[in-house]
Amino acid sequence: MKKLILSIGIAFLAFSTHTNAQVGIGTSNPASTLDISAKNSTGTSTNVDGLLIPRVDRQRAQSMASVPTSTLIYINNIATGTQTGTAVNIDTIGYYYYNGSAWVKLNPPAPTINNIYNADGTLTANRTVTQGNNTLAFKASSVNAFSVNNAFSVDAANNRVGIGTTTPQSVFFVQNTAGSVINTIVAGLENCGGPCGQGTSRNLVLYNANTTNTDNFSSIDFVPSGNSNNPSGASITGTDRDLNNHYSGLNFYTRNSADYAPRLTIKSSGKVGIGTTSPTGKLTVSGSGGNSTPILSLVNTNVSGNPVLNIYPGYTSNGSIITEGNQYAVVFDQDPGTSTSGSTQSLYDFHGQIRSVSSSNLSDRRLKENIEDLNQYGLAQVLKIQPRKYILKEYGTPDIGVIAQELKTIVPELVSGDESKGLLSVDYSKISLVVVNAIKEQQNQIKELQNEIKLLKATLYANVKK
């Protein structure tokens, strides 16, 4: 009893009570309703200072009734009781206070913040990221690592980007939706070039960073099957590559049952080859045509139109002399020049033959002027023309004809060409004009002889009758 009275006395001595209902423990000047000062607020004392809150287990806390709001306890055991009723929040050892309906953790763990790093979410408003000079990088190593629905996909595992697909089959793969009538790829620009003082922009650029190959260094391929990885049925490839001068040509490939090969070639020089990759002229056509499969076939379906093929070597002509309805197949229009020494051949075949069922030369009066009779050539010139037989030197083939140099001294109009510039040629068809005059002269001679014979016969008959 003495011990209890002594303890109470000591306790009262430790308390300081003010008339304003403030109680101090360890202090005579409480600053609040209850102010407890540490016995040793500084220094290295090993004595314990602090406030011990009642310690109970979960079962005891769960069993309390009529608990005043703000009651504070310390749960030291959760092996007892259940996490139900007023103990619904008691799931770990620690401080709890009563909120009027249940015990609540005094210091609950920090709530998990939902963000793009640990949870899905919904954007509640428009957002703008202002990067300034800062970079924004995504590092990934999986297929479809970044995507926007099925419209855009990044395959970080294979370094591929897909538009319209989440499984791109190439570095850049674009797949339009089934049945879509929208253009798959459009490369547009707004540039008026020189008139606006702007440089010339390029819509689409294909190049090869490897400079070792000169043929098929870039291509546009057409795949007939439904899989882009299958063989090409046709393609346009870059060829004839000149790295230093930036020259290039084009090859046009197609595939058939025999092979996959270039059918048309455009060299950087501008020469075009069909059936050959080495054209020797502006247009070279090569093939193995047959009786029913010609190498080159030209058809004009307009039967009343101009010729199928017009050839105007050496000068400008528009075929104005050809009238509709003539239905010519091929027209050669060679500039005759202003002198007789130049070559005026429209068609030249050195060692072959030109064959046709029939042929004719334009000789319409409407095409001519200064028309005169050809009287200076006739029988005398025909008698001077010497037919020859000979061997063509280059091919060793026998032939017959005249010698152009000899004929030129007799009828120069029948010979064309300049020996100092090229070979001479003879228009054999026009020899007939000289022969016509010769025949006419002979016919006149025949008539004169017939008249003389008739006169002689009459004279002889008169003498016989005497």
Secondary structure as GFF3:
##gff-version 3
##sequence-region A 1 466
A	DSSP	alpha_helix	2	14	.	.	.	ID=ss1
A	DSSP	beta_strand	15	17	.	.	.	ID=ss2
A	DSSP	beta_strand	23	25	.	.	.	ID=ss3
A	DSSP	beta_strand	34	36	.	.	.	ID=ss4
A	DSSP	beta_strand	55	57	.	.	.	ID=ss5
A	DSSP	alpha_helix	58	63	.	.	.	ID=ss6
A	DSSP	beta_strand	72	77	.	.	.	ID=ss7
A	DSSP	three_ten_helix	85	87	.	.	.	ID=ss8
A	DSSP	beta_strand	94	98	.	.	.	ID=ss9
A	DSSP	beta_strand	103	105	.	.	.	ID=ss10
A	DSSP	beta_strand	146	148	.	.	.	ID=ss11
A	DSSP	beta_strand	152	155	.	.	.	ID=ss12
A	DSSP	beta_strand	160	163	.	.	.	ID=ss13
A	DSSP	beta_strand	172	174	.	.	.	ID=ss14
A	DSSP	three_ten_helix	194	196	.	.	.	ID=ss15
A	DSSP	beta_strand	219	222	.	.	.	ID=ss16
A	DSSP	beta_strand	234	242	.	.	.	ID=ss17
A	DSSP	beta_strand	247	255	.	.	.	ID=ss18
A	DSSP	beta_strand	260	266	.	.	.	ID=ss19
A	DSSP	beta_strand	272	274	.	.	.	ID=ss20
A	DSSP	beta_strand	283	285	.	.	.	ID=ss21
A	DSSP	beta_strand	309	311	.	.	.	ID=ss22
A	DSSP	beta_strand	330	332	.	.	.	ID=ss23
A	DSSP	three_ten_helix	365	367	.	.	.	ID=ss24
A	DSSP	alpha_helix	379	384	.	.	.	ID=ss25
A	DSSP	beta_strand	388	392	.	.	.	ID=ss26
A	DSSP	beta_strand	397	401	.	.	.	ID=ss27
A	DSSP	alpha_helix	404	410	.	.	.	ID=ss28
A	DSSP	three_ten_helix	412	414	.	.	.	ID=ss29
A	DSSP	beta_strand	415	416	.	.	.	ID=ss30
A	DSSP	beta_strand	425	426	.	.	.	ID=ss31
A	DSSP	alpha_helix	428	465	.	.	.	ID=ss32
###
